[in-house]
């Protein structure tokens, strides 16, 4: 199963931005809660630092959405390429197992036909 690269990028962007926004709203209510996390998330953007204002919170949230989407792109791309590369190997292994099982079953049937079981015959 392959992932939709755009859907994964959008999902990771929304989740990361939502998390930043939620922690930011909690921080606006009580300045001690989440301040370390918000300082960490706003540190990559030198022009935007989180203060106790809605404008800063919205700016950090938008940057978080972009960062989350960009972070989701390589994850989905790598997953798709790994799954695409392993699928033929998996089907090849399944085919070999099925062939070996078929051969084993044929050998077992031939052996059972060649054996005589006097204890199974009715007297």
Buried (B, 14 or more C-beta within 10 A) or exposed (E): EEBEBEEBBBBBBBBBBBBBBEBBEEBBEEEEEBBEBBEEBBEEBEEBEBEEEEEBBEBBBBBBBEBBBEBBBEBBBEBBEEEEEEEEEEEEEEEEEEEEEEEEEEEEEEEEEEEEEEEEEEE
